[in-house]
Structures are given as structure tokens and as C-alpha cells.
Amino acid sequence: MIRGYERAIESKSIELFRAVFPGLSPAEENRLRESFRQADSQDVEVVINDLRIEGPTAIVRLSRRDTIVSGGRRQLLSSQQTQRL
């Protein structure tokens, strides 16, 4: 699932993103489309820091590092996220 998350962002695919996050709201989808539109390319590296299973839900703490190219400029972004899958 995490590799699918990376592929969805790198390929700018709403369909792949929805496969990982089927509950994507229309507002979230619009923000995602706008983000994809603004970037010429985006590489994503995800490292899983912690994984817990609570019943039918997996809770994943991860570090994410994005390399975004837009308008010929390269930007590096790092973030920590918690995802419920």
C-alpha cells in the first residue's frame, strides 16, 4: 500500500491514489488534482517509522520526503504523517 501511495503521487494518478485511499472526499480530490497540476514532476520517498494494527485498521507513522520540480525549480519537502489504512 505504501509503494502504491508513492506511485500514485509520482504518476499524478487520482485513480491509484483512490485505490490506496478509497474514502477520498471530493474536496481532497480537488486539492490533489491542483497539487498534481502545479508540479512538473514529484518524487516521493516514504519510510515507515511505526506500524500498529488495531482491529481491521493499520495505523502507519511514516516519514515522507518529496522532491518537487515546478517551473524548472526543485524543492525538497520533508514531513511526518500518520495514515489509517
VENGIDA-V21030 format. One record per residue. RES is the residue in one small letter. PHI is phi in degrees with one decimal (999 if undefined). BURIAL is 1 if it has 24 or more other ideal C-beta (glycine too) atoms within 12 Angstrom, else 0. Layout:
((RES	PHI	BURIAL) (RES	PHI	BURIAL))
This chain:
((m	999	0) (i	-65.4	1) (r	-65.1	0) (g	-64.4	0) (y	-62.1	1) (e	-60.7	1) (r	-61.4	0) (a	-60.4	1) (i	-71.5	1) (e	-64.1	1) (s	-92.9	0) (k	56.8	1) (s	-107.8	0) (i	-62.8	1) (e	-62.0	0) (l	-65.9	0) (f	-62.4	1) (r	-66.6	0) (a	-64.2	0) (v	-81.4	1) (f	-123.2	0) (p	-64.0	0) (g	-89.9	0) (l	-56.8	0) (s	-79.0	0) (p	-57.3	0) (a	-65.9	0) (e	-64.5	0) (e	-62.9	0) (n	-62.6	0) (r	-63.6	0) (l	-65.1	1) (r	-58.8	0) (e	-64.4	0) (s	-62.0	0) (f	-62.8	1) (r	-65.0	0) (q	-75.4	0) (a	-95.4	1) (d	-71.3	0) (s	-153.6	0) (q	-149.3	1) (d	-105.2	0) (v	-126.0	1) (e	-120.5	0) (v	-118.1	1) (v	-121.9	0) (i	-81.1	1) (n	-94.3	0) (d	-159.0	0) (l	-137.3	0) (r	-127.0	0) (i	-107.9	0) (e	-126.1	0) (g	63.7	0) (p	-84.3	0) (t	-112.6	0) (a	-101.2	0) (i	-110.9	0) (v	-117.0	1) (r	-95.6	0) (l	-139.5	1) (s	-105.3	0) (r	-127.1	1) (r	-125.0	0) (d	-110.2	1) (t	-115.4	0) (i	-112.9	1) (v	-113.9	0) (s	-144.8	0) (g	59.9	0) (g	81.7	0) (r	-102.9	0) (r	-104.0	0) (q	-130.7	0) (l	-107.9	0) (l	-128.9	0) (s	-123.2	0) (s	-150.8	0) (q	-111.7	0) (q	-137.1	1) (t	-123.1	0) (q	-117.8	1) (r	-106.2	0) (l	-120.5	1))
